[in-house]
Amino acid sequence: MLAEEHFEQFKQFRVKAMGDKLREMVEDDSYDAFTFEEKMEMLIDAEATARRERKIAKLVKQAGFKDSAACAEDVLYLPERTLSKDRIARYAECDWVENCDVMVIISKTDCGKSFLSQAFGNSPCRRLIPVRYTRLADVCDDLNRARAAADHSYFEKMDAYKSVELLIVDDFMTTPISTQNSIDLFEIMEAREGRRATIIASQLEPNEWYLRIEGELMADSILNRIATGARYIDLEGPNMREYFAKKREAV
């Protein structure tokens, strides 16, 4: 007969979910109708599911989302929003990530581009695909600090931006960037082109990005690797901050 110390051993063996499921089977008479093989399958499935969920939670945490709960299922399709439910569902399948495509999301302030970009980042995490969410200003600051440190951290950080399976860059070109950071951005996008998927979220149209990149040649080089052949979502609609604030007031 199973005693409490036996269930504790499941924790020690790092198969806690299997132990919890076994406890449920012991305490619930309805499981008596199942064969030994069926019970073993349930135990294995319980442990496999728990391990997958832990991996997903770890990937979501590592991604650095501001809103870790953002997901495609929670996207609002208000009449004023230019969003297709079928298109969002299709992008949530992540074929475009596997194809190493670029997605550009453009909208005015507070129309929901950040939420949407993070929702598209959550979907790959569920498929155990590594994601990194950041703002362009934070990328520049991160690399500038590493460069000033005069150690190998600059190259390590550059490699991380270049190699992550999905890189999400929010607030793209909200403010001008320096010549050095333009070079950094070019190197990142050059390395990712056709090899890794990228999401760019911006308040500005691509033709306005030129004004914030020093040097016409560098601007052309960066934009050719982002804007050419990208999937575009022009997000219009109400101010979502105000929308949710009104909903809270109405409760």
N, C-alpha and C positions, 0 to 999 in steps of 0.2 A: 504493500500500500504506500502511495506517495505521501511523504511528510513535508513539512514546510521547508526543511533543509534541502530537500530535493529541488524545490522551486527556486530556492536561493542559488543553487548551483547553476541554474540556467543563466542567471545574471553573471556569475563568475565566468561562465563559458562564452559570454557575450552573445547569447541567443535569447535575450529577455522576451522578445515578442513571441517566440516559440513557447517559452515557459508560460507566458500569460494565456496563450491560446490553449495550452494543455490544461491549465487550471480551470479555464472556462468549460472545457470538455468534461472534466471530472465532476464539476458542480452542476452541469446541465444534463439531465437524463435524456434529452432529445438526441444527443450525440450517440446514444447507445445503438441507434438504428444503422449507423454507418459502419462500414467494414474497416479493418485495420489499415488497409491501403488508402482508403478515402480520408481517414483521420490523419495519416502521415502527410498526405497531399495538402490538407488544410494547415497543418503545422508548418510545413515548408513554405506555403504561400504566405502565411502570416509573417514569418521571418523575412522573406524576400521583399514583401511590401514595406515592412518597417525599415529595412535597410535602404530601399530606394527612396523612401520619404526623407530619411536622414541625409542622404546624398543631395536631394533636391534642396532641402533647407540650407545645407552648407553652401551650395552653389548660389542660392539667392542671397545669402549673407555676404559671400565673397564678391558678388556683382556690385554691391554698393548702392543699391537703389535707395532713393529718398523715400519712396513708397513701396515697400516690399510686398504689399498686398495687391498692387496693381496687376490686373489680369484682363485678358481679352473678354472674358465672360461678363465683366463689370463695365465695359464700355457703354456709354449711354447714346442711344440713337434718337435724339430729340429732333423734331421736325426741322429746326433751323440748322442742324449740323449736317455738313456734307460728308456723311459717312455711310458706306454700304456695309450692311451686316454680313453679307456673303463674302465681301472682299476682306473684311477683318478676320472672319473665320478662316478663310483660305490662307492668309498670312500667318495666322496662329498655328497652322500646320507645319510651318518652318521649312518648307521646300526652298524658299528663297535664301534661307541661311545656309542650307546644304549646298546651294548653287553659288555661294559666295557673292551674292548681289549687294548692291548699295540701295538703301531706302532713305529718301529725303522727306521729312515731315515738316511742313511749313504752316504756321498759323500765327495770328496775332497773340499778344500777351494774354495769358489766362484762358485760352480757348481749349486747352487740354493736350497740347503736344507732348509735354513732359510725361503725363500719365500714359498717353498712348505709346510713347517710345518705351516706357518701362513695362507696359503690358506686353509689348512685342518681345521684350527681353525676358519676361517671366516664362513665356512658352518654351523657348529653348532650354531653360533651366529644368523644366519638367521632363525634357528629353535628355537630360544629363549633358547638355552642351554648355561649356563655360561662357560666361557673359561678363562684360565690365561696363558699368554705367558711370559717366563722368560729364563734367562741363568743360568746354574748351578752355575757359580761363583757368580751371583747375589743372588741366593737362599742361598748359604753359607754365604755371607756377610749380608744378611737380618736377618738370624737366629742368626749369631754371635753378631750383634748389639743388637738384642732383648734380647739375653741371658745376655749380659753385662749390660743391663738396669736394671736387677734384679726386674722386675715387671711381670705382667701377659701377656705382649705383646708377649713373646716367645711362649707361649701356644696358643695364638690367631693366630699367624702367622703359626704355625705348623698345627693347625686345618684348616686354609684356604688352605694350600697346600694339605692337606689330602682330603678335602671334595669337592673342585671345580670339576664340572662335567668332564671337560677336562683340564688336565695340560700339557702344552707344555714346555719341557726343552731343550733349544737349547745349542749348544757348550758343549755337554755332555762330561766330562772328558778331556777337552782340556788341563787342567793342573791338577796335583795331588790335592787331597783334604785331609784334616786332619782327624784324627781318630774320633774326635767329629762330624765333618760334615758327615763322613761315617755313623755314628750312626743315625744322622738326616735323611740322605737319605734313610737308611734302614727303619726307622719308617714311612716315607712318603710312600714309595713303598709298604711296608707291609699293610698299611691302605688302599691303593688304589687297591691292587690286587683283581680282581674280583668284585670290587665295583664301580670304577671310571675308565674312559678312560685316557690314557697317550700317549703322543708322545715324543719320544727321538730322537733328531737330533744330529749327531756326525760326526766328521771327521775320527773317529777310529772305527775299528771293535770291537765287544764285547770282543774278547780274549785279546785285547790291553787295555781294561778298567782295567783289573786286576792290571796292572802296576801302576795305579794311585790311587788305593784304599789300604790304609794301613790295613794289616791283611788278610790272605788268607780266613779265615772263614767269615769275614765280606764281602769280595769281592764275595765269593760264594753266600752268602745270598742275596746280592743286585742283582747280575746278574740273579739268579734263578727267581726273581720276575719281571725282565724286559725282559731278552732275551728268556726265555723259553716260547714257544708258541706265540711269538710276530709276527706281520705282518711286513715283511721287504721290504723296498724299497732301493735298491742299485742304487743310482743315479750317472750315469756317463755322460760325455759329455764335452762340451767346457766351458771355464771360462765365466760365464754370465756377470760379470762386464765388461770384455773386449769386449764381444759381443755387449752390449748396448752402450759402449763408442764408438765403431766403427760406430754403427748405428747413433749416435748423430753427429759424425764427417761427416758422409755422407749426412746429411740433408743440 
